[in-house]
Amino acid sequence: MQAYIVRRLLALIPALFFASIIVFVTVRLIPGSVIDLMLSQNDISADKLSREQLRIAGGPPACDL
């Protein structure tokens, strides 16, 4: 039973590695920046300065309460 668990854990390492590569590449292939995508989804028209401020601040807040 221990050998089975060890094999499964060792098989998990390359699976997580390839999954992270796929996610990374997918995010990099999105046209524009993530900020532009978020602003376009919320119908917010922001000027260039506001976009730069959002980029520096780390993006819009996660939730607006």
N, CA, C and O atoms as a printed pandas DataFrame, in Angstrom:
     atom_number atom_name residue_name chain_id  residue_number  x_coord  y_coord  z_coord
0              1         N          MET        A               1    0.825   -1.193    0.000
1              2        CA          MET        A               1    0.000    0.000    0.000
2              3         C          MET        A               1    0.869    1.258    0.000
3              4         O          MET        A               1    0.544    2.248   -0.655
4              5         N          GLN        A               2    1.975    1.206    0.742
5              6        CA          GLN        A               2    2.858    2.368    0.780
6              7         C          GLN        A               2    3.497    2.623   -0.582
7              8         O          GLN        A               2    3.678    3.776   -0.976
8              9         N          ALA        A               3    3.835    1.573   -1.292
9             10        CA          ALA        A               3    4.431    1.727   -2.613
10            11         C          ALA        A               3    3.434    2.396   -3.564
11            12         O          ALA        A               3    3.827    3.225   -4.385
12            13         N          TYR        A               4    2.173    2.050   -3.463
13            14        CA          TYR        A               4    1.139    2.656   -4.304
14            15         C          TYR        A               4    1.022    4.151   -4.016
15            16         O          TYR        A               4    0.932    4.959   -4.940
16            17         N          ILE        A               5    1.022    4.513   -2.742
17            18        CA          ILE        A               5    0.914    5.917   -2.359
18            19         C          ILE        A               5    2.132    6.701   -2.845
19            20         O          ILE        A               5    1.989    7.819   -3.341
20            21         N          VAL        A               6    3.313    6.134   -2.710
21            22        CA          VAL        A               6    4.532    6.795   -3.161
22            23         C          VAL        A               6    4.490    6.990   -4.674
23            24         O          VAL        A               6    4.846    8.058   -5.171
24            25         N          ARG        A               7    4.056    5.958   -5.412
25            26        CA          ARG        A               7    3.963    6.080   -6.874
26            27         C          ARG        A               7    2.986    7.166   -7.273
27            28         O          ARG        A               7    3.259    7.946   -8.185
28            29         N          ARG        A               8    1.851    7.224   -6.598
29            30        CA          ARG        A               8    0.845    8.239   -6.918
30            31         C          ARG        A               8    1.366    9.650   -6.610
31            32         O          ARG        A               8    1.130   10.581   -7.379
32            33         N          LEU        A               9    2.066    9.803   -5.497
33            34        CA          LEU        A               9    2.631   11.109   -5.160
34            35         C          LEU        A               9    3.714   11.519   -6.152
35            36         O          LEU        A               9    3.810   12.692   -6.513
36            37         N          LEU        A              10    4.522   10.571   -6.590
37            38        CA          LEU        A              10    5.551   10.888   -7.580
38            39         C          LEU        A              10    4.930   11.223   -8.936
39            40         O          LEU        A              10    5.468   12.051   -9.672
40            41         N          ALA        A              11    3.827   10.602   -9.267
41            42        CA          ALA        A              11    3.137   10.906  -10.523
42            43         C          ALA        A              11    2.464   12.272  -10.450
43            44         O          ALA        A              11    2.213   12.896  -11.481
44            45         N          LEU        A              12    2.178   12.731   -9.262
45            46        CA          LEU        A              12    1.527   14.026   -9.084
46            47         C          LEU        A              12    2.458   15.186   -9.448
47            48         O          LEU        A              12    1.988   16.224   -9.913
48            49         N          ILE        A              13    3.745   15.029   -9.247
49            50        CA          ILE        A              13    4.713   16.100   -9.495
50            51         C          ILE        A              13    4.703   16.546  -10.957
51            52         O          ILE        A              13    4.519   17.736  -11.213
52            53         N          PRO        A              14    4.893   15.646  -11.932
53            54        CA          PRO        A              14    4.857   16.122  -13.323
54            55         C          PRO        A              14    3.468   16.606  -13.745
55            56         O          PRO        A              14    3.356   17.508  -14.575
56            57         N          ALA        A              15    2.423   16.024  -13.188
57            58        CA          ALA        A              15    1.069   16.474  -13.536
58            59         C          ALA        A              15    0.859   17.919  -13.102
59            60         O          ALA        A              15    0.319   18.720  -13.866
60            61         N          LEU        A              16    1.277   18.262  -11.894
61            62        CA          LEU        A              16    1.149   19.645  -11.426
62            63         C          LEU        A              16    2.048   20.590  -12.215
63            64         O          LEU        A              16    1.674   21.731  -12.486
64            65         N          PHE        A              17    3.217   20.118  -12.576
65            66        CA          PHE        A              17    4.143   20.943  -13.364
66            67         C          PHE        A              17    3.527   21.287  -14.716
67            68         O          PHE        A              17    3.516   22.453  -15.111
68            69         N          PHE        A              18    3.017   20.288  -15.428
69            70        CA          PHE        A              18    2.438   20.540  -16.748
70            71         C          PHE        A              18    1.146   21.350  -16.648
71            72         O          PHE        A              18    0.863   22.159  -17.532
72            73         N          ALA        A              19    0.372   21.154  -15.609
73            74        CA          ALA        A              19   -0.835   21.959  -15.428
74            75         C          ALA        A              19   -0.470   23.424  -15.204
75            76         O          ALA        A              19   -1.133   24.313  -15.738
76            77         N          SER        A              20    0.572   23.683  -14.425
77            78        CA          SER        A              20    0.986   25.068  -14.189
78            79         C          SER        A              20    1.533   25.704  -15.457
79            80         O          SER        A              20    1.314   26.893  -15.689
80            81         N          ILE        A              21    2.235   24.943  -16.279
81            82        CA          ILE        A              21    2.743   25.458  -17.553
82            83         C          ILE        A              21    1.572   25.824  -18.465
83            84         O          ILE        A              21    1.592   26.877  -19.103
84            85         N          ILE        A              22    0.560   24.970  -18.531
85            86        CA          ILE        A              22   -0.603   25.235  -19.384
86            87         C          ILE        A              22   -1.325   26.501  -18.927
87            88         O          ILE        A              22   -1.711   27.327  -19.755
88            89         N          VAL        A              23   -1.509   26.658  -17.626
89            90        CA          VAL        A              23   -2.179   27.856  -17.108
90            91         C          VAL        A              23   -1.343   29.098  -17.385
91            92         O          VAL        A              23   -1.886   30.124  -17.796
92            93         N          PHE        A              24   -0.057   29.026  -17.173
93            94        CA          PHE        A              24    0.826   30.172  -17.408
94            95         C          PHE        A              24    0.771   30.611  -18.867
95            96         O          PHE        A              24    0.624   31.799  -19.155
96            97         N          VAL        A              25    0.886   29.662  -19.780
97            98        CA          VAL        A              25    0.870   29.985  -21.208
98            99         C          VAL        A              25   -0.489   30.548  -21.606
99           100         O          VAL        A              25   -0.554   31.498  -22.387
100          101         N          THR        A              26   -1.565   29.988  -21.090
101          102        CA          THR        A              26   -2.906   30.473  -21.411
102          103         C          THR        A              26   -3.085   31.916  -20.969
103          104         O          THR        A              26   -3.633   32.725  -21.718
104          105         N          VAL        A              27   -2.637   32.252  -19.776
105          106        CA          VAL        A              27   -2.748   33.622  -19.276
106          107         C          VAL        A              27   -1.910   34.565  -20.123
107          108         O          VAL        A              27   -2.332   35.690  -20.389
108          109         N          ARG        A              28   -0.739   34.134  -20.549
109          110        CA          ARG        A              28    0.131   34.978  -21.368
110          111         C          ARG        A              28   -0.424   35.183  -22.772
111          112         O          ARG        A              28   -0.077   36.171  -23.419
112          113         N          LEU        A              29   -1.270   34.288  -23.263
113          114        CA          LEU        A              29   -1.816   34.407  -24.614
114          115         C          LEU        A              29   -3.018   35.334  -24.693
115          116         O          LEU        A              29   -3.460   35.673  -25.791
116          117         N          ILE        A              30   -3.557   35.750  -23.548
117          118        CA          ILE        A              30   -4.704   36.656  -23.552
118          119         C          ILE        A              30   -4.269   37.990  -24.160
119          120         O          ILE        A              30   -3.289   38.584  -23.711
120          121         N          PRO        A              31   -5.002   38.469  -25.190
121          122        CA          PRO        A              31   -4.610   39.749  -25.777
122          123         C          PRO        A              31   -4.868   40.901  -24.809
123          124         O          PRO        A              31   -5.851   40.892  -24.069
124          125         N          GLY        A              32   -3.983   41.885  -24.820
125          126        CA          GLY        A              32   -4.117   43.006  -23.897
126          127         C          GLY        A              32   -3.649   42.620  -22.509
127          128         O          GLY        A              32   -3.069   41.554  -22.305
128          129         N          SER        A              33   -3.906   43.493  -21.571
129          130        CA          SER        A              33   -3.510   43.202  -20.201
130          131         C          SER        A              33   -4.724   42.718  -19.417
131          132         O          SER        A              33   -5.863   42.855  -19.863
132          133         N          VAL        A              34   -4.472   42.170  -18.283
133          134        CA          VAL        A              34   -5.548   41.679  -17.427
134          135         C          VAL        A              34   -6.416   42.844  -16.958
135          136         O          VAL        A              34   -7.631   42.699  -16.825
136          137         N          ILE        A              35   -5.797   44.000  -16.707
137          138        CA          ILE        A              35   -6.544   45.188  -16.276
138          139         C          ILE        A              35   -7.524   45.614  -17.365
139          140         O          ILE        A              35   -8.681   45.919  -17.073
140          141         N          ASP        A              36   -7.069   45.637  -18.617
141          142        CA          ASP        A              36   -7.969   45.991  -19.717
142          143         C          ASP        A              36   -9.137   45.018  -19.798
143          144         O          ASP        A              36  -10.277   45.430  -20.015
144          145         N          LEU        A              37   -8.866   43.750  -19.627
145          146        CA          LEU        A              37   -9.915   42.737  -19.674
146          147         C          LEU        A              37  -10.916   42.939  -18.543
147          148         O          LEU        A              37  -12.122   42.834  -18.765
148          149         N          MET        A              38  -10.440   43.223  -17.344
149          150        CA          MET        A              38  -11.329   43.434  -16.197
150          151         C          MET        A              38  -12.169   44.696  -16.386
151          152         O          MET        A              38  -13.359   44.701  -16.070
152          153         N          LEU        A              39  -11.559   45.761  -16.898
153          154        CA          LEU        A              39  -12.295   46.999  -17.099
154          155         C          LEU        A              39  -13.347   46.839  -18.190
155          156         O          LEU        A              39  -14.436   47.405  -18.087
156          157         N          SER        A              40  -13.039   46.084  -19.221
157          158        CA          SER        A              40  -14.008   45.910  -20.304
158          159         C          SER        A              40  -15.189   45.053  -19.853
159          160         O          SER        A              40  -16.301   45.249  -20.344
160          161         N          GLN        A              41  -14.985   44.126  -18.948
161          162        CA          GLN        A              41  -16.068   43.285  -18.456
162          163         C          GLN        A              41  -17.016   44.074  -17.566
163          164         O          GLN        A              41  -18.202   43.752  -17.494
164          165         N          ASN        A              42  -16.519   45.094  -16.892
165          166        CA          ASN        A              42  -17.345   45.872  -15.971
166          167         C          ASN        A              42  -17.878   47.154  -16.605
167          168         O          ASN        A              42  -18.432   48.002  -15.906
168          169         N          ASP        A              43  -17.717   47.307  -17.922
169          170        CA          ASP        A              43  -18.169   48.493  -18.652
170          171         C          ASP        A              43  -17.644   49.787  -18.025
171          172         O          ASP        A              43  -18.377   50.767  -17.890
172          173         N          ILE        A              44  -16.396   49.772  -17.654
173          174        CA          ILE        A              44  -15.755   50.955  -17.074
174          175         C          ILE        A              44  -14.822   51.526  -18.134
175          176         O          ILE        A              44  -13.963   50.819  -18.661
176          177         N          SER        A              45  -14.991   52.792  -18.441
177          178        CA          SER        A              45  -14.063   53.430  -19.373
178          179         C          SER        A              45  -13.065   54.230  -18.547
179          180         O          SER        A              45  -13.415   55.231  -17.920
180          181         N          ALA        A              46  -11.852   53.785  -18.558
181          182        CA          ALA        A              46  -10.813   54.442  -17.774
182          183         C          ALA        A              46   -9.786   55.036  -18.722
183          184         O          ALA        A              46   -9.455   54.450  -19.753
184          185         N          ASP        A              47   -9.291   56.203  -18.357
185          186        CA          ASP        A              47   -8.259   56.803  -19.180
186          187         C          ASP        A              47   -6.926   56.110  -18.905
187          188         O          ASP        A              47   -6.826   55.237  -18.043
188          189         N          LYS        A              48   -5.918   56.517  -19.651
189          190        CA          LYS        A              48   -4.621   55.847  -19.556
190          191         C          LYS        A              48   -4.016   55.973  -18.157
191          192         O          LYS        A              48   -3.397   55.029  -17.666
192          193         N          LEU        A              49   -4.188   57.123  -17.513
193          194        CA          LEU        A              49   -3.646   57.327  -16.172
194          195         C          LEU        A              49   -4.309   56.392  -15.173
195          196         O          LEU        A              49   -3.630   55.804  -14.331
196          197         N          SER        A              50   -5.620   56.248  -15.255
197          198        CA          SER        A              50   -6.326   55.354  -14.337
198          199         C          SER        A              50   -5.882   53.913  -14.536
199          200         O          SER        A              50   -5.725   53.169  -13.567
200          201         N          ARG        A              51   -5.680   53.514  -15.791
201          202        CA          ARG        A              51   -5.221   52.155  -16.064
202          203         C          ARG        A              51   -3.830   51.929  -15.468
203          204         O          ARG        A              51   -3.551   50.872  -14.901
204          205         N          GLU        A              52   -2.971   52.926  -15.601
205          206        CA          GLU        A              52   -1.627   52.799  -15.052
206          207         C          GLU        A              52   -1.674   52.737  -13.524
207          208         O          GLU        A              52   -0.925   51.974  -12.913
208          209         N          GLN        A              53   -2.540   53.527  -12.910
209          210        CA          GLN        A              53   -2.672   53.491  -11.453
210          211         C          GLN        A              53   -3.193   52.124  -10.999
211          212         O          GLN        A              53   -2.729   51.587   -9.992
212          213         N          LEU        A              54   -4.147   51.565  -11.731
213          214        CA          LEU        A              54   -4.651   50.241  -11.394
214          215         C          LEU        A              54   -3.564   49.182  -11.548
215          216         O          LEU        A              54   -3.453   48.273  -10.726
216          217         N          ARG        A              55   -2.754   49.307  -12.617
217          218        CA          ARG        A              55   -1.695   48.326  -12.831
218          219         C          ARG        A              55   -0.680   48.374  -11.690
219          220         O          ARG        A              55   -0.233   47.334  -11.206
220          221         N          ILE        A              56   -0.321   49.582  -11.266
221          222        CA          ILE        A              56    0.649   49.740  -10.182
222          223         C          ILE        A              56    0.068   49.238   -8.864
223          224         O          ILE        A              56    0.771   48.615   -8.069
224          225         N          ALA        A              57   -1.210   49.509   -8.636
225          226        CA          ALA        A              57   -1.847   49.115   -7.380
226          227         C          ALA        A              57   -2.130   47.620   -7.314
227          228         O          ALA        A              57   -2.444   47.103   -6.242
228          229         N          GLY        A              58   -2.026   46.922   -8.423
229          230        CA          GLY        A              58   -2.267   45.484   -8.395
230          231         C          GLY        A              58   -3.631   45.098   -8.900
231          232         O          GLY        A              58   -4.049   43.953   -8.731
232          233         N          GLY        A              59   -4.339   46.028   -9.520
233          234        CA          GLY        A              59   -5.625   45.703  -10.113
234          235         C          GLY        A              59   -6.768   46.232   -9.281
235          236         O          GLY        A              59   -6.576   46.745   -8.179
236          237         N          PRO        A              60   -7.965   46.098   -9.832
237          238        CA          PRO        A              60   -9.147   46.564   -9.097
238          239         C          PRO        A              60   -9.402   45.684   -7.884
239          240         O          PRO        A              60   -8.910   44.557   -7.823
240          241         N          PRO        A              61  -10.165   46.183   -6.919
241          242        CA          PRO        A              61  -10.428   45.386   -5.721
242          243         C          PRO        A              61  -11.171   44.107   -6.081
243          244         O          PRO        A              61  -11.905   44.054   -7.067
244          245         N          ALA        A              62  -10.968   43.081   -5.266
245          246        CA          ALA        A              62  -11.576   41.776   -5.538
246          247         C          ALA        A              62  -13.080   41.823   -5.444
247          248         O          ALA        A              62  -13.767   41.161   -6.222
248          249         N          CYS        A              63  -13.612   42.594   -4.503
249          250        CA          CYS        A              63  -15.058   42.704   -4.389
250          251         C          CYS        A              63  -15.412   44.127   -3.979
251          252         O          CYS        A              63  -14.691   44.759   -3.207
252          253         N          ASP        A              64  -16.509   44.616   -4.493
253          254        CA          ASP        A              64  -16.969   45.954   -4.148
254          255         C          ASP        A              64  -18.173   45.811   -3.231
255          256         O          ASP        A              64  -19.280   45.516   -3.682
256          257         N          LEU        A              65  -17.948   46.021   -1.952
257          258        CA          LEU        A              65  -19.047   45.863   -0.988
258          259         C          LEU        A              65  -19.753   47.156   -0.757
259          260         O          LEU        A              65  -20.704   47.210    0.024
